[in-house]
Amino acid sequence: MNSNPVFTMHIPTRLVFGCGEIKKLATEKLPGRRAMIVVSAGGSMKRHGYLDKVISLLNENDITAIVYDKILPNPIKSHVMEAAAICRERGCDFIVGLGGGSTIDSAKAIAVMARNEGDFWDYVTGGSGKGRTVKDALPVVAVPTTAGTGTEADPWAVITHEERQEKIGFGCAKTFPALSIVDPELMLSIPAHLTAYQGFDAFFHAAEGFIANCATPVSDIYALEAIRLLYKYLPVAVKDGRNLKARAKVAWASTLAGLVESTSSCTSEHSMEHAMSACYPQLPHGAGLIAISQAYFETFRNDCMKRYMKMAEVMTQQKSNRPSDFIDALVRMQKECAVHDIRLSQWGLQKEDLPKMVQNARDTMGGLFTLDPRPLTDEEILGIYEASYQ
């Protein structure tokens, strides 16, 4: 971060946070009268009763709703376009994203295409996207049931163009949620391994945002607190998913990391992971980030030494004298969450595809490389992939 920073801050989302606060759906002033509720194809929202609960609360608020339930863990453009068409046909005037980051991201993209002509990729910047200006978007209400993306506090939506293998983050001022209700009680059912994957996604949002060259004084505050909370409470939530205190702390850390996304930015670690899961959509985003994280952060170890030491200090609550303390703490945290041994080869990635992923990362989300502490070479990117492979 520059010693004399210049930045702006505008986060127009009303945030309601706390255990049991999902009930506010029945009393909050909502941005429309007919909602499309977007949920995943996996059926977890129905199995755990969350979907019925949301529909009931909306009905109490005199809101009618329809449901779109096809969203994949790595959401795709064709579903965005299909849902947007249904949204227009059925006269929906706002979108509710219920579930993980994939559903809330999809809700944002659907909200854009319900109010704009053409194809979603006409508005995406990067890859084969045309970068057109979004004229309007339906309001979005975000109800996360996972703690990881922080999408409830930022404008970003990550969607994959499945035919072109382009996975790109897109957002603008109109894609901030109008309202986000973060209720940690909705997160008690997340399995341990997904708790870890999602929690580390939040951790890397914060850590990348802290070392990004566009970091701001306010993003630093958000980032360090998110890092502190996740280091302390994510292992607890992984080991005991019913521990509501740990779930609440991790949920708040995830939202803080989303605020980092709104006031700083991810760096190229996310570009590199998006290239991997664009080509291999079975790879969970958080698992991909964990796999490359040690090699990735080692690459910048001597480029932002003070920032590494500051992250280590908030994690360990001890004085740090070397940047490697952060990497040591990161490895220790991953071991405590039983995810340190994740390798790319476990998810079916082929080693001969790694050079193609270097180019994919550059082509689709090259902008994040400009926010790194220093420019990475293609050889360094390939080296990170190879070191994380097996």
Order of alpha helices (4+ residues) and beta strands (2+ residues): beta-beta-alpha-alpha-beta-alpha-beta-alpha-beta-beta-beta-beta-alpha-alpha-alpha-alpha-alpha-alpha-alpha-alpha-alpha
